[in-house]
Amino acid sequence: MRRAALVVLTAFICSTAEQALSADVSFVMRNEHPNAVEVELYSQDRKHVWPGGNQVYYLDDGESKQIHLSCKQGENICYGAWVSGDKQTYWGTGPNNKESCEDCCYVCEGGETEEINLVE
């Protein structure tokens, strides 16, 4: 009986600690380029990509989108965006997080980013 109670208590503490260390953030993105763009978000602190699974967030020309993420509190997340079908025209860290950038990363602290405008 004691062992079962200890296991349940340990699981509860671990679950509570994990919840305390997680947060949600919304990236607010607007495509002001004349072509559609694809977007991925990359953790700089662990090997994680949103949306993952070889998927991308897709924004038509003129479209705005809020991209909601569950992330770890304090995690540094950068966006990479590129013209659909043209990975040479990019913003932020570009496709596959391969480029360096200024002002394209945000700390996961809850809330939302200012609007990120992807322009020509």
N, C-alpha and C positions, 0 to 999 in steps of 0.2 A: 504494500500500500504506500509506504514512504517513497519507494523508488518511482512509482507511477506519479505521485504528486510532484516529485522533483523533476521528472521529465516534462510534465505539463507546465510547471513554473518556469523551467529553462526555456521551453518553446515560447511561452508568453513573453519573457524578457527579451529574447532574440527578435521576436516579431515586433515588439514595441520599439526596440532600438532601431530596427530597420526602417520603420515608419517615421521615426524622428529624424532620420538621416535622409529621407526622400523629400522631394519637392516637385512642384509642377511649374512649368514656365510656358508661355506662349510666344512664339516668334510671329510677329506681324509683318507680312511681306507683301509688296506690291510690285507687279511686273509692269514697268513702263517702257519696256522694249517692244518693238513692233512684232516680234516673234514670241512664241511660247517658250517658257523656260522650265527647267527641271531643277529641283532643290533637294539637297540632303543636308542633314545636320550631324556634326561630328563631335563626339566627346574628345577632349584633348587630354583627359585624365585616365581613360580606360579605352579598351577597344570596343566602342559601341557607335552605331550609326542609326539615325532615324530617317526614314521609316524602317530601314533594314530589309532583309530578304530580297535583295536585288530590285527593290521598288524605289520610286522617287515621288516627291510631291510635285505636282504639275500645275503650272499657272499659265493660263492663256494670256495673250497680250491684253493689258488693261485690267487684269484680274487682281484682286486683293484676297489674301487668305491668312487666317490665323492658324498656326500650326501648334497644337498643344502637345507638350512632352511631359512625361514623368522622368525625372532625373534625380541624381544624388545631390543633396544640399551642398553648395559650394563648387560643384562641378563646372568646369570651363567648357563651353560649347560654342563651336564656330559653324557658320553656314558656308556651304559651297553651292553655287548656282551656275548654270550654264544654259546657253541657247539650246533648245531641243534639237538634236541632230548636228550640233556644232560645238564640240567640247573645247575648241580654241577660244571661244568668246565666253568668258566666265567672270564671276564676281566672287568675292570672299576667297575661300581656300580652293575653289574650283572643284572639278570632278575628283572624287577619291581622296579629297583632303590633301592634295599634293602641293599646293601653292601656299606661300605665306601671305598674310594680309594685315592691314591696319584697320581697326575698328570693325571687325566682323565677328568678334567673339563676345559672349555674354556669360555671366556667372549665374548658375541655377540658384535663384533665391526666391522663387515664386514670382507671381505677377506676369507682366508681359514686356517685351521689348518695345522701343519706339518703332514706328513704321520704317521698315527697311525697303528703300526704293531701288529697284533694279532698272537702271536706265542705260541708254546707249552710251 
